């Protein structure tokens, strides 16, 4: 399956919105384009490119990170609140293997890569299904330099065990 989602219109940059800079409204685009392939043995692989024309390019992102901490905090706060990508170019890779190795065991992996600062969010899950209960073990790892998109996350590594009961 191949897919493309695009939107565009006049808008201020995220930096102008967050830092109360003069209106820099211009035509800005957003794009997600990807491909999902499913193998005969229940493995689905997805690769996606994401573009945010309102986000900072690499030079702007680096300047923001080296600038006043208050400006960086305002920008990060805005993009978090409105759920936008802080920089322009991202790559997303996702893999799911259903009935991996044994029946009812699903393995899932995901990586989000920020091309501006080379930081990554990595997530893994093993989930076993019974008729009324699922158990899962998940881990998430955020890597990158201090102040990078994923390197600035408060938790560098998270482990989680889950039990879900269906009634």
Secondary structure, DSSP 8 states (H G I E B T S, - for coil): -EEEEEEEEEE--HHHHHHT-----EEEEEEEEEEEEE-TTSEEEEEEEEEETTSB-HHHHHHHHHS-HHHHHHHHHHHHHTT--SBSEEEEEEEEETT-SSTTEEEEEEEEEETTTTEEEEEEEEEEE-SSEEEEEEEEEEESSTTSTTTT-S-SEEEEEEEEE--
